[in-house]
Amino acid sequence: MSVTSGAPEGDSGIQGAPSARDSSDLMRTGGELTADRDELELMAAAAADVVYRTDAQGVIVWSSPSVQDVLGYPVDRVLGRGASELVYPEDAEEASRLGSELAAGANRSGRIRVVDASGAPRWVEFTARPVKRVDGAFAGIVGGWRDVDAEVRAQQALAESEALFRSAMQAASIGKCIVAPDGGFLQVNPALCELLGRDEETLTATTWQELTHPDDLEVDLELVGEVLSGARDSYRLRKRYLRPDGTVVHGDLSVGCVRDDSGTVRYFISQITDITAQVRAEDALAVSEAHFRLLAENAADTVFSATPEATFTWLSPSVTSLLGWQPQDLHGKSPTDLCHPDDVEAIRGAVADVGAGESVNLRARFRTVRGTYRWLGVNVHPVLGDSGQLVARVGSFRAAEAEVSVELALRAERAALRATLDSLLDPHVLLAAERDDDRIIDFTYREANPAACDYLRVAREALLGSRMLELFPGQRTSGLFDRYVACVQTGEPLALHEVAMNSEVAGEERWFEFSGAASGDGLSLTWRDVSDRVRDRRELDEDRAQMQAVLDSALEPHVYLLAVRDENGAVMDFVYERVNPAACAYLQMAREDLEGARLLDLLPGQAGSGMLAMYVDALQTGEPLELDDYVYPHDIFGEDRRYDIRAVRVGDGLSFGWRDVTERHRAAERLRYMAGRDPLTKLLNRRTLDNGIEKLLRQEAHPENKVALLFIDLDNLKPINDRFGHAGGDAVLATVAERLRDAVHGDDLVARIGGDEFVVALTALRTASDAAAVAATIHDLVALPVNVNGSEVPVTVSIGVALAQPGDDPDSVLQRADAALYQAKQQGRGRTVLNDNGSGLD
């Protein structure tokens, strides 16, 4: 940073001529200063950070040796250079500004890029202070640089990574979302909003269960339950969703989860591909295939003859049923006269090939008598004379719409199959049999999905065409190869469960499930590594013996309720047959008193609240009872409590557990409230204010009613902080906030958006005078002195007022109010300025 300021030439910077005694004192003081300076320079030289000093013109006159470690320059290459020469060119303007401010006497610090010895930019954290001579004139700069290049670049890389993730999700062409364990949407991308026909706000206020087709809900809930219980980490499902207009969309759903350290699911990550068109195409394909079979069984080909120049001379009568033309209508016409414009080049090529003596077989679209086009299959053969010259052409037309439809559908189906295989989470391969004298001696990998390549740790291009036993000879010794051969030879499906074998990939014993089916002279094979499941089940078997002890030691209440029936077999009550200590503690009863007691004797409110009916229904249907955050007016506590309840039928009773989540619910409510509040003043924060203003601007109010924003700045807060400390300043801010609330109506919005900045949104105003009146009230209330540590502190505010206009958004109104506030500050503080005319409203 270059600073061009200093004392006039010839001026030593010492005011007046010293006396003899003064000279002696000055000599002694000068010696002390020289020693201090030498000591300071020695300390700076030993520092890891770069320390430097410039003269008044910004030329470096001293630098610590660490400049070579930080920037790669020897000290002698730095001395005599302007500090601004080391600044990266893109930061030169900023450096110039900082130099001017330092020359004016200001201290400055921050981050800036400098050029190291290799010419590369490098981030440093700088601190710089001006040096003045005895007469007060600017003499140069003392400063320091600390190398923060790695830190800054790491921060930039993290920001880029986060932006890339958000951009990838938002830009994805398929629906993606993050879902809470209870099914609520936390984040959705535009593709999902479009797929489900709802905007982001609507989706994030609902759950996937509400959008799922009723017939698909049960299987999805079961899969989610398996993920939540830890039985699986992901799943894939074809399911239907309901759009707001009642239409159904088909989705290919892939779901994964993120767990915390305890294994509990924090949230699900889902992606949904719209396969509605694919499903409809599959349905249409089935119809089309049936139609094609009917046409193939009943349609008759149209036979024709043509001249060597390819003009029709005769057509069979069936052309009428095929294209609607009478045979004589087409005499003298050529195929190019009738074909679709997009097929002209193909027809011309076929005409030329027949002219060269070749037979052709193609499909093209031909115009019907109604002007529409129809796909026909065309077979044409040349008729050659004795000398080999072309004397005529003969051929046939046949209806080919069904063939084209089937071909297009098959292409789509194959593409869908390829995409489906690629998206399968389980490995899948297609194996072709390798034979020697009709005996299968090996299999070749003909196709493999990404999951198979990942599991086998072989790239797809290396895997395809390779022989299985050459890559994995253990397949033979394990007996699996013989099972594959038997599947191909007999056609019997292959189904192997929990096969233990030494994995050649993992290098340890693993357990697998295999499923395969013969496919031509080969095998379609998929497998799944179920080692974790087998180990989990073994651990579960070991744990079952300890289950009763676990229940007894459970922290949450658990009981077994045995049904009490009347003479007709109807359930009229339940009796506590077994209880754990947690249940006794919660119900405040000894175990011997609770076991054998009737449910309705202890909790009679269970009948009137409908709880008893739900227990009976769970017992009769066998469907588990699951209630989350259920509100129940508890008989013992005498207040509404909230519970998570689970009950499962066991014999003629219910295994019943509950958790009191009342305090958790209250804590969540408090958190939701505080998330939208400023911690100090309990006023709205900036985000909540913006949402509130946006809603006010969107509302269709009476034409005479207006919305006004008051941008309020607390005058001279810094002196208060300097005098009383930040605690005193906070007390003043809290008092001002309370007075602002007192000055407005309950429907108005009051927010703190910065250190000493507040915003008030006034509703239902008629004129600017109404806003001015409220501003005057605020001035009066705020002007009352605030007691801070026993001292009466006067307080004033400056207010900028802006009235909302049609088409405004929150930012535009706030900007106008901020501009008015700036004018109020410029005009002397403690006043109000209305943006619309700039006049003061004192």
C-alpha positions in Angstrom: 0.0 0.0 0.0 1.6 3.3 -1.1 1.0 6.4 1.0 2.4 9.7 -0.4 2.4 12.1 2.4 5.1 13.6 4.7 6.8 16.7 6.1 8.0 19.5 3.8 11.5 19.1 2.4 14.1 20.2 4.9 11.8 20.0 7.8 13.2 17.7 10.5 9.9 17.2 12.2 11.1 18.8 15.5 9.4 21.9 16.6 11.8 24.9 17.6 15.5 24.9 18.6 16.4 23.1 21.9 18.4 24.6 24.7 21.6 23.0 26.0 19.8 21.2 28.7 17.1 20.2 26.3 19.8 18.9 24.0 21.3 16.8 26.7 17.9 15.4 27.6 17.2 14.7 23.9 20.5 12.9 23.5 19.8 10.7 26.4 16.2 10.1 25.2 17.4 9.4 21.7 19.7 6.8 23.0 16.9 5.1 24.9 14.7 5.2 21.8 17.4 3.7 19.7 17.7 0.8 22.1 14.0 0.3 22.1 13.8 0.4 18.4 16.6 -2.1 18.1 14.9 -4.4 20.6 11.6 -4.1 18.7 13.2 -4.8 15.3 14.9 -7.9 16.8 11.5 -9.1 18.1 9.9 -8.4 14.7 12.7 -10.2 12.9 12.1 -13.3 15.0 8.3 -13.3 14.3 6.7 -15.8 11.9 4.5 -13.0 10.4 6.0 -10.4 8.0 6.6 -7.1 9.8 7.6 -4.1 7.7 7.9 -0.3 7.8 7.6 2.3 5.0 8.5 5.9 4.6 6.0 8.6 3.8 6.1 7.8 0.1 5.1 4.1 0.8 8.6 2.7 0.1 9.6 -0.2 2.3 12.6 0.8 4.4 12.6 -2.2 6.8 11.2 -5.8 6.6 11.5 -8.8 8.9 13.3 -11.9 7.4 10.0 -13.9 7.5 9.1 -12.2 4.2 11.1 -14.9 2.4 9.1 -17.7 4.2 5.8 -16.1 3.5 6.3 -14.6 0.0 9.6 -16.1 -1.2 11.4 -12.7 -1.5 14.8 -12.2 0.1 14.7 -9.1 2.3 17.0 -7.2 -0.1 14.5 -7.6 -2.9 11.8 -6.0 -0.8 13.7 -3.0 0.6 13.3 0.1 -1.6 10.2 -1.2 -3.3 6.8 0.5 -2.9 4.5 -1.6 -0.7 1.8 -1.2 -3.4 4.1 -3.0 -5.9 3.6 -6.2 -3.9 -0.3 -5.9 -4.0 -2.1 -8.2 -6.5 -3.4 -6.0 -9.4 -7.0 -6.8 -8.8 -6.7 -5.4 -5.2 -4.7 -2.3 -6.2 -7.7 0.0 -5.9 -8.5 -1.3 -2.4 -4.9 -0.9 -1.4 -4.8 2.7 -2.6 -7.9 3.5 -0.6 -6.4 1.9 2.5 -3.2 3.9 2.0 -5.1 7.2 1.8 -6.9 6.3 5.0 -3.6 5.4 6.8 -2.1 8.7 5.6 -5.1 10.4 7.1 -4.2 8.9 10.5 -6.5 5.8 10.6 -5.5 2.3 11.7 -6.5 -0.4 9.2 -6.7 -4.2 9.2 -8.2 -6.8 7.0 -7.4 -9.3 4.2 -5.8 -8.6 0.8 -3.9 -10.5 -1.9 -0.2 -9.9 -2.5 2.1 -11.3 -5.2 4.6 -13.9 -4.1 8.0 -14.4 -5.7 6.5 -16.9 -8.2 4.1 -14.2 -9.4 1.1 -16.0 -7.9 -1.5 -14.1 -5.8 -1.5 -15.1 -2.0 -4.0 -14.0 0.6 -2.6 -12.3 3.7 -4.2 -10.8 6.8 -2.8 -7.4 7.4 -2.6 -4.8 10.2 -1.3 -1.3 9.5 -0.8 1.8 11.6 0.4 5.3 10.6 3.7 6.6 12.0 3.8 10.3 12.8 6.7 12.6 13.4 7.0 14.9 16.4 5.2 17.7 14.6 2.4 15.3 13.8 3.2 15.0 10.1 2.7 11.6 8.5 6.1 9.7 8.4 5.1 6.3 7.0 3.4 3.0 7.9 4.3 0.1 10.3 2.4 -3.0 9.4 2.4 -6.8 9.4 1.2 -9.6 7.1 0.1 -13.1 8.2 -0.2 -15.9 5.6 -3.9 -17.0 5.5 -3.9 -18.2 1.9 -4.7 -21.8 2.7 -7.5 -20.8 5.1 -9.1 -18.4 2.5 -8.9 -21.0 -0.3 -10.3 -23.7 1.9 -13.3 -21.4 2.8 -13.8 -20.6 -0.9 -13.6 -24.3 -1.8 -16.2 -25.1 0.9 -18.5 -22.3 -0.4 -18.2 -23.6 -4.0 -18.9 -27.2 -2.9 -22.0 -26.1 -1.0 -23.2 -24.0 -3.9 -22.6 -26.9 -6.3 -24.7 -29.2 -4.1 -27.5 -26.7 -3.9 -27.3 -26.0 -7.6 -27.2 -29.7 -8.5 -30.3 -30.4 -6.5 -32.2 -27.3 -7.8 -31.1 -28.0 -11.4 -31.8 -31.7 -11.4 -34.3 -32.8 -14.1 -35.8 -35.4 -11.8 -37.6 -34.8 -8.5 -35.4 -34.7 -5.4 -36.2 -34.0 -1.8 -35.1 -34.3 1.8 -37.7 -35.8 4.0 -38.1 -35.9 7.8 -38.6 -39.3 9.5 -42.3 -38.4 10.1 -42.8 -37.9 6.3 -42.7 -34.1 6.2 -40.9 -32.5 3.2 -37.8 -30.5 4.4 -36.4 -29.5 1.1 -37.8 -30.0 -2.5 -36.5 -29.1 -5.9 -38.4 -27.4 -8.8 -38.6 -30.7 -10.7 -40.5 -32.3 -7.8 -42.8 -29.4 -7.5 -43.6 -29.7 -11.2 -44.1 -33.5 -10.9 -46.5 -33.3 -7.9 -48.3 -30.1 -9.1 -47.6 -28.1 -6.0 -45.3 -25.2 -5.1 -42.4 -25.5 -2.6 -44.4 -23.8 0.2 -47.3 -26.2 -0.2 -45.0 -29.3 -0.4 -43.0 -28.4 2.7 -46.2 -28.0 4.7 -47.4 -31.5 3.9 -46.1 -35.1 4.1 -45.5 -37.8 1.4 -48.1 -40.0 3.0 -50.8 -37.4 2.1 -49.7 -37.4 -1.5 -49.4 -41.2 -2.0 -52.1 -43.1 -3.8 -54.1 -45.1 -1.1 -53.4 -48.4 -2.8 -49.6 -47.8 -2.6 -49.4 -46.4 0.9 -49.2 -49.6 2.9 -46.1 -51.0 1.1 -44.3 -47.7 1.2 -45.0 -47.4 5.0 -43.7 -50.9 5.5 -40.4 -50.1 3.7 -40.0 -46.8 5.6 -40.6 -48.8 8.8 -37.8 -51.2 7.9 -35.4 -48.3 7.3 -36.4 -46.6 10.6 -35.9 -49.9 12.4 -32.4 -50.4 10.8 -33.4 -53.4 8.8 -32.4 -51.7 5.6 -30.8 -48.4 4.6 -32.5 -47.8 1.3 -35.2 -49.0 -1.0 -36.7 -48.5 -4.4 -40.4 -48.6 -5.3 -42.8 -47.8 -8.2 -45.7 -45.9 -6.8 -48.5 -43.5 -7.6 -48.9 -39.9 -6.4 -52.0 -37.7 -6.4 -51.9 -34.3 -7.9 -54.2 -31.5 -6.7 -56.4 -31.8 -9.8 -57.0 -35.5 -9.0 -54.8 -36.9 -11.7 -52.3 -39.7 -10.9 -48.6 -39.6 -11.7 -46.4 -42.7 -11.6 -43.0 -42.3 -10.0 -39.9 -44.4 -9.8 -38.9 -43.7 -6.1 -35.4 -44.3 -4.8 -34.9 -43.6 -1.1 -31.8 -43.5 1.1 -31.2 -42.2 4.6 -28.7 -40.3 6.7 -28.3 -41.6 10.3 -26.7 -40.0 13.3 -24.0 -41.7 15.4 -26.6 -43.7 17.3 -28.1 -45.1 14.1 -31.3 -43.1 14.3 -32.5 -41.8 10.9 -32.0 -38.0 10.8 -33.7 -37.6 7.4 -34.4 -39.4 4.1 -33.0 -38.4 0.7 -35.4 -39.3 -2.1 -35.5 -39.0 -5.8 -38.6 -39.5 -7.9 -38.5 -40.1 -11.7 -41.7 -39.4 -13.6 -42.5 -42.7 -15.4 -46.1 -41.8 -16.1 -45.4 -41.8 -19.9 -43.5 -45.0 -19.6 -46.3 -46.7 -17.7 -48.8 -45.4 -20.2 -46.6 -46.6 -23.0 -46.4 -50.0 -21.4 -50.2 -50.1 -21.2 -50.5 -48.8 -24.8 -48.0 -51.3 -25.9 -50.1 -54.2 -24.6 -53.1 -52.8 -26.5 -51.0 -52.2 -29.6 -49.6 -55.7 -29.5 -53.2 -57.1 -29.4 -54.2 -54.8 -32.2 -51.1 -55.9 -34.2 -51.9 -59.6 -33.8 -55.5 -58.9 -35.0 -54.2 -57.1 -38.1 -51.6 -59.7 -38.8 -54.2 -62.5 -38.7 -56.7 -60.7 -41.0 -55.0 -58.1 -43.2 -54.3 -58.9 -46.9 -51.2 -57.4 -48.6 -51.6 -55.0 -51.5 -49.7 -56.2 -54.6 -48.5 -53.8 -57.3 -46.5 -53.6 -60.5 -44.6 -50.6 -61.8 -42.6 -49.4 -64.8 -38.8 -49.4 -64.8 -39.2 -45.7 -64.0 -41.2 -46.7 -60.8 -44.7 -45.5 -61.8 -47.6 -47.7 -60.8 -49.2 -49.7 -63.6 -51.4 -52.0 -61.5 -52.5 -52.4 -57.8 -54.7 -55.0 -56.2 -58.1 -53.9 -54.9 -56.9 -54.2 -51.3 -55.2 -50.9 -51.7 -58.6 -49.3 -51.1 -58.9 -50.8 -47.6 -55.2 -50.0 -47.0 -55.1 -46.3 -48.2 -58.6 -45.5 -49.3 -57.5 -45.0 -52.9 -59.1 -46.8 -55.8 -56.5 -48.8 -57.8 -57.0 -46.7 -60.9 -56.4 -43.5 -58.9 -52.7 -44.4 -58.5 -52.0 -45.6 -62.0 -49.1 -43.4 -63.3 -48.2 -42.3 -59.8 -44.7 -42.9 -58.3 -44.0 -43.8 -54.7 -42.4 -40.4 -54.1 -45.8 -38.8 -55.1 -47.4 -40.5 -52.1 -44.8 -40.8 -49.4 -44.3 -38.5 -46.4 -41.9 -35.6 -47.1 -39.5 -37.0 -44.4 -39.4 -40.4 -46.2 -38.7 -39.1 -49.7 -34.9 -39.7 -49.5 -35.4 -43.2 -48.2 -37.9 -44.0 -51.1 -35.5 -42.5 -53.7 -32.7 -44.7 -52.4 -34.9 -47.8 -52.6 -36.0 -46.9 -56.1 -32.3 -46.6 -57.1 -31.4 -49.9 -55.4 -34.1 -51.7 -57.3 -33.0 -50.0 -60.5 -29.5 -51.5 -59.8 -31.1 -55.0 -59.6 -31.4 -55.3 -55.8 -34.5 -56.3 -53.8 -35.5 -53.9 -51.0 -37.5 -54.1 -47.9 -38.4 -51.0 -45.9 -41.1 -49.1 -44.1 -42.4 -45.7 -45.0 -45.4 -43.4 -44.5 -47.8 -43.1 -47.4 -50.7 -40.6 -47.9 -54.2 -41.9 -47.7 -57.1 -40.5 -49.7 -58.0 -38.4 -46.6 -54.6 -36.7 -46.6 -53.3 -38.4 -43.5 -50.3 -40.7 -43.6 -50.0 -44.4 -42.8 -47.0 -46.6 -42.1 -46.6 -49.3 -44.7 -44.1 -52.1 -45.1 -42.8 -52.2 -48.7 -41.2 -55.1 -50.5 -40.0 -54.4 -54.1 -38.2 -56.8 -56.5 -36.7 -56.0 -59.9 -38.0 -57.9 -63.0 -35.0 -58.3 -65.3 -35.0 -59.1 -69.1 -33.0 -61.7 -70.8 -30.1 -59.3 -71.1 -30.3 -58.3 -67.5 -32.0 -55.0 -68.1 -34.8 -53.7 -65.7 -38.1 -54.3 -67.4 -40.5 -53.8 -64.5 -40.9 -53.7 -60.7 -43.2 -55.8 -58.6 -43.9 -55.6 -54.9 -46.4 -55.4 -52.1 -47.6 -53.0 -49.5 -48.8 -54.1 -46.0 -50.0 -52.2 -43.0 -47.1 -51.5 -40.7 -48.5 -49.3 -38.0 -48.5 -52.1 -35.5 -44.9 -53.1 -36.4 -43.7 -49.5 -36.0 -45.6 -49.0 -32.8 -44.2 -52.3 -31.4 -40.6 -51.4 -32.6 -40.8 -47.9 -31.0 -42.3 -49.4 -27.8 -39.6 -52.1 -27.8 -36.9 -49.5 -28.2 -38.4 -47.5 -25.3 -38.8 -50.7 -23.3 -35.2 -51.7 -23.9 -34.1 -48.2 -22.9 -36.2 -48.4 -19.8 -34.9 -51.8 -19.0 -31.3 -50.5 -19.4 -32.1 -47.6 -17.2 -33.9 -49.9 -14.7 -30.9 -52.2 -14.5 -28.5 -49.4 -14.1 -30.5 -47.9 -11.3 -30.9 -51.2 -9.4 -29.2 -51.1 -6.0 -28.4 -54.9 -6.2 -25.8 -56.2 -8.6 -27.2 -57.7 -11.8 -25.3 -59.4 -14.7 -26.3 -61.2 -17.9 -24.1 -64.3 -18.5 -23.7 -66.0 -21.9 -22.8 -69.7 -21.8 -19.4 -70.8 -23.2 -19.6 -74.4 -24.5 -17.3 -77.1 -25.5 -19.0 -79.9 -27.4 -22.4 -78.7 -26.0 -21.0 -78.8 -22.5 -21.0 -75.5 -20.6 -17.4 -74.8 -19.5 -17.7 -71.1 -18.4 -19.8 -68.0 -18.7 -19.0 -64.7 -20.3 -20.2 -61.4 -18.9 -22.5 -60.0 -21.6 -24.0 -57.2 -19.6 -23.6 -55.7 -16.1 -25.2 -52.8 -14.2 -23.1 -50.3 -12.2 -23.9 -52.0 -8.9 -22.3 -55.2 -10.2 -19.2 -53.4 -11.4 -18.9 -51.6 -8.1 -19.3 -54.8 -6.1 -16.9 -56.8 -8.2 -14.5 -53.9 -8.3 -14.0 -54.2 -12.1 -14.7 -51.5 -14.6 -17.6 -52.2 -17.0 -15.5 -52.1 -20.1 -13.0 -54.6 -18.5 -15.8 -56.9 -17.2 -17.9 -57.3 -20.4 -16.5 -60.0 -22.5 -14.5 -61.5 -19.7 -14.9 -65.1 -18.5 -16.4 -65.6 -15.1 -14.1 -68.4 -13.9 -11.0 -66.6 -15.1 -11.9 -63.6 -12.9 -13.5 -65.6 -10.0 -12.3 -69.2 -10.0 -13.9 -69.7 -6.5 -17.3 -69.8 -8.2 -16.5 -73.4 -9.3 -15.1 -74.6 -5.9 -18.0 -73.1 -4.0 -20.5 -75.1 -6.2 -22.2 -72.0 -7.5 -21.0 -72.6 -11.1 -22.7 -76.0 -11.2 -25.9 -74.3 -9.9 -25.7 -71.8 -12.7 -25.3 -74.5 -15.3 -28.2 -76.5 -13.9 -30.4 -73.4 -14.2 -29.5 -72.8 -17.8 -29.9 -76.5 -18.8 -33.2 -77.2 -16.9 -34.8 -73.8 -17.1 -35.6 -74.0 -13.4 -35.2 -70.7 -11.6 -32.2 -70.3 -9.3 -33.0 -69.2 -5.8 -30.4 -69.5 -3.1 -30.8 -68.0 0.4 -28.0 -67.1 2.8 -25.3 -69.0 1.1 -22.0 -68.8 3.1 -18.9 -68.6 0.9 -15.5 -67.1 0.9 -15.8 -63.8 -1.0 -13.0 -63.4 -3.5 -13.7 -59.7 -3.6 -13.9 -59.0 0.1 -11.4 -61.6 1.1 -13.5 -63.0 3.9 -16.5 -65.3 4.5 -19.7 -63.5 3.5 -23.4 -64.6 3.2 -25.3 -64.1 -0.1 -28.7 -64.5 -1.7 -28.7 -65.4 -5.4 -31.6 -65.2 -7.9 -31.3 -66.3 -11.5 -33.3 -67.4 -14.5 -32.3 -68.9 -17.8 -32.2 -66.3 -20.6 -31.6 -67.8 -24.0 -28.3 -69.7 -23.8 -27.3 -67.9 -20.7 -28.3 -66.7 -17.3 -29.8 -63.5 -15.8 -28.2 -63.4 -12.4 -28.6 -61.0 -9.4 -27.3 -61.3 -5.9 -27.3 -59.5 -2.6 -24.7 -59.5 0.2 -26.8 -60.3 3.3 -23.9 -60.7 5.6 -25.0 -57.8 7.9 -28.5 -59.3 8.0 -27.3 -62.7 9.0 -25.0 -61.3 11.6 -27.9 -59.1 12.9 -30.2 -62.1 13.1 -27.7 -64.1 15.0 -27.2 -61.3 17.4 -31.0 -61.0 17.7 -31.3 -64.7 18.5 -28.7 -64.2 21.3 -30.6 -61.2 22.6 -34.0 -62.9 22.8 -33.1 -64.6 26.0 -32.4 -61.2 27.6 -35.6 -59.6 26.3 -37.5 -59.7 29.6 -34.6 -58.2 31.5 -34.4 -55.5 28.9 -38.1 -54.6 29.2 -37.7 -54.5 33.0 -34.8 -52.2 32.7 -36.4 -50.0 30.0 -36.6 -46.3 30.9 -39.9 -46.0 29.1 -43.1 -47.4 30.4 -44.3 -50.7 29.0 -47.2 -52.9 30.0 -49.1 -56.0 28.8 -52.9 -55.4 28.8 -55.0 -58.5 28.8 -58.5 -58.1 27.4 -61.5 -58.4 29.7 -64.6 -59.6 27.9 -68.3 -59.8 28.7 -70.4 -62.9 28.3 -70.8 -62.2 24.6 -67.1 -62.0 24.0 -67.0 -58.2 23.6 -64.0 -56.4 25.0 -65.2 -54.2 27.9 -61.9 -53.4 29.6 -58.3 -54.4 30.0 -56.3 -55.6 33.0 -52.6 -54.8 33.6 -51.1 -58.3 33.5 -47.4 -57.4 33.3 -45.8 -54.0 33.9 -42.2 -52.8 34.0 -40.7 -50.5 36.7 -40.9 -47.5 34.4 -44.7 -47.9 34.0 -45.1 -48.2 37.8 -43.1 -45.0 38.3 -45.1 -43.1 35.7 -48.5 -44.2 37.1 -47.3 -43.7 40.6 -48.2 -47.2 41.8 -46.4 -50.2 43.2 -46.0 -53.1 40.9 -48.1 -55.4 43.1 -50.9 -52.8 43.0 -50.7 -52.1 39.3 -50.6 -55.7 38.1 -54.2 -57.1 38.2 -55.8 -53.6 38.2 -58.4 -52.7 35.6 -57.5 -50.0 33.1 -60.7 -48.1 33.4 -60.6 -48.1 37.2 -57.3 -46.2 37.1 -57.9 -44.2 34.0 -61.6 -43.8 33.4 -61.0 -41.0 30.9 -59.7 -43.6 28.4 -63.3 -44.6 27.6 -64.6 -41.1 26.9 -61.6 -40.0 25.0 -61.8 -42.8 22.5 -58.6 -44.5 23.6 -60.3 -47.6 24.7 -62.0 -48.0 21.3 -58.6 -47.7 19.6 -57.2 -50.4 21.9 -60.1 -52.7 21.0 -59.7 -52.0 17.3 -56.0 -52.9 17.4 -56.8 -56.1 19.3 -59.6 -57.1 16.8 -57.9 -56.2 13.6 -54.3 -57.1 14.5 -53.2 -53.7 13.1 -50.6 -52.1 15.3 -51.7 -48.9 17.0 -49.3 -46.1 16.4 -50.0 -42.6 17.8 -47.5 -39.8 17.7 -47.8 -36.6 19.6 -51.3 -37.7 20.8 -53.0 -35.3 23.1 -54.7 -36.9 26.1 -56.3 -35.3 29.2 -54.5 -37.4 31.7 -56.5 -38.5 34.7 -53.5 -38.6 37.1 -51.8 -35.4 36.1 -55.0 -33.4 35.6 -53.8 -31.7 32.4 -53.4 -32.4 28.7 -50.3 -34.4 28.0 -48.8 -35.5 24.7 -47.7 -39.1 24.0 -46.1 -41.3 21.5 -48.0 -44.6 21.8 -47.3 -48.1 20.3 -49.5 -51.1 20.9 -49.2 -54.5 19.2 -51.6 -57.5 19.6 -50.0 -60.4 21.4 -52.4 -63.2 22.1 -55.6 -61.8 23.6 -54.0 -58.6 24.7 -51.8 -55.8 23.8 -48.1 -55.2 24.2 -48.3 -51.5 25.1 -45.7 -48.8 25.4 -45.8 -45.1 25.6 -43.5 -42.1 25.9 -44.5 -38.7 27.4 -43.4 -36.1 24.9 -45.1 -33.2 26.5 -41.9 -31.4 27.5 -40.3 -32.1 24.1 -43.3 -30.6 22.4 -43.2 -27.5 24.6 -39.4 -27.2 23.9 -40.0 -27.4 20.2 -42.7 -24.8 20.4 -40.3 -22.5 22.2 -37.6 -23.1 19.7 -40.0 -22.4 16.8 -41.0 -19.1 18.5 -37.4 -18.1 19.2 -36.2 -18.9 15.7 -38.2 -15.9 14.4 -37.1 -13.5 17.2 -34.2 -11.3 18.1 -32.6 -12.8 21.2 -32.1 -9.5 23.0 -35.3 -7.6 22.4 -37.6 -10.5 21.6 -38.7 -8.5 18.5 -39.1 -10.1 15.1 -35.8 -10.8 13.3 -35.0 -9.9 9.7 -36.2 -13.1 8.1 -39.5 -13.1 9.9 -40.0 -9.4 9.2 -39.4 -10.0 5.4 -41.9 -12.8 5.4 -44.4 -10.6 7.3 -44.0 -7.7 4.9 -44.3 -9.9 1.9 -47.6 -11.3 3.2 -48.8 -7.7 3.9 -48.0 -6.6 0.4 -49.7 -9.7 -1.1 -52.9 -9.2 0.8 -55.9 -7.7 -1.0 -56.7 -4.9 1.4 -59.2 -2.0 1.1 -58.0 0.4 -1.6 -57.8 3.2 1.0 -55.7 1.2 3.4 -51.9 1.5 3.0 -48.8 -0.1 4.4 -45.9 2.0 5.6 -42.4 1.0 6.8 -40.6 3.0 9.4 -36.8 2.4 9.3 -35.6 3.5 12.8 -32.0 4.0 13.9 -31.1 4.6 17.5 -29.0 7.8 17.6 -25.6 7.8 19.3 -25.6 4.2 20.7 -21.8 4.0 20.5 -21.2 6.7 23.2 -23.6 4.7 25.5 -21.7 1.5 24.8 -18.4 3.4 25.5 -19.7 4.8 28.8 -21.7 1.9 30.2 -20.4 -1.1 28.3 -22.3 -3.3 26.0 -24.6 -4.4 28.8 -25.7 -0.8 29.2 -26.2 -0.5 25.4 -28.2 -3.7 25.5 -30.4 -2.3 28.3 -31.1 0.8 26.1 -31.9 -1.4 23.1 -34.3 -3.6 25.1 -36.1 -0.5 26.5 -36.4 1.1 23.1 -37.8 -2.1 21.7 -40.5 -2.2 24.5 -41.4 1.4 23.7 -41.7 0.6 20.0 -44.2 -2.2 20.8 -46.2 0.2 23.0 -46.4 2.8 20.2 -48.1 0.6 17.6 -51.1 -1.7 17.2 -51.1 -5.5 17.7 -51.4 -6.1 14.0 -48.3 -4.0 13.2 -44.9 -5.6 12.9 -41.9 -4.5 15.0 -38.4 -6.0 14.3 -34.8 -5.5 15.1 -32.7 -6.0 12.0 -29.3 -4.8 13.1 -27.3 -3.6 16.0 -29.2 -0.3 16.5 -31.7 -0.6 13.6 -35.4 -1.3 13.9 -38.2 -1.6 11.4 -41.9 -1.0 12.1 -44.5 -2.1 9.5 -47.7 -0.2 9.9 -51.0 -1.5 8.4 -54.4 0.0 7.7 -53.1 3.5 7.2 -55.1 6.1 5.2 -52.5 8.8 4.5 -48.8 9.6 5.1 -50.0 11.8 8.0 -51.1 8.6 9.8 -47.5 7.2 9.5 -46.2 10.6 10.7 -48.4 10.5 13.8 -47.1 7.1 14.7 -43.6 8.3 14.2 -44.2 11.3 16.5 -45.6 8.9 19.1 -42.4 6.9 18.8 -40.3 10.0 19.2 -42.2 11.0 22.4 -42.0 7.5 24.0 -38.4 6.9 23.1 -37.3 10.4 24.3 -38.1 9.4 27.9 -34.7 8.9 29.6 -33.5 5.3 30.2 -32.1 4.4 33.6 -28.7 2.7 33.0 -26.8 1.8 36.2 -28.5 4.6 38.1 -27.9 7.2 35.4 -30.6 8.8 33.3 -29.6 8.4 29.7 -31.3 10.5 27.0 -32.3 8.6 23.9 -33.4 9.8 20.5 -34.1 8.0 17.2 -34.0 8.9 13.5 -36.9 7.6 11.4 -37.2 7.1 7.7 -40.8 6.5 6.4 -41.8 4.9 3.1 -45.4 4.1 1.9 -45.8 0.8 0.0 -46.8 1.3 -3.6 -48.5 -1.3 -5.9 -46.0 -3.8 -7.2 -43.5 -3.2 -4.4 -41.6 -6.0 -2.8 -40.1 -5.9 0.8 -36.7 -4.9 -0.4 -37.8 -1.9 -2.5 -39.9 -0.4 0.3 -37.1 -1.0 2.8 -34.6 0.7 0.5 -36.9 3.8 0.2 -37.3 3.9 4.0 -33.5 3.5 4.4 -32.9 6.4 2.1 -35.3 8.5 4.1 -33.5 7.5 7.3 -30.3 8.6 5.8 -31.8 12.0 5.1 -33.0 12.2 8.7 -29.4 11.4 9.9 -28.0 14.0 7.6 -30.5 16.6 8.8 -29.4 16.3 12.4 -30.9 13.1 13.8 -33.8 12.9 16.2 -36.4 13.5 13.4 -38.5 11.8 10.8 -38.2 12.0 7.0 -40.9 10.7 4.6 -39.4 9.3 1.4 -42.2 10.3 -0.9 -41.4 14.1 -0.7 -38.3 14.2 1.5 -39.8 16.6 3.9 -39.1 16.4 7.6 -41.9 15.3 9.9 -40.4 16.4 13.3 
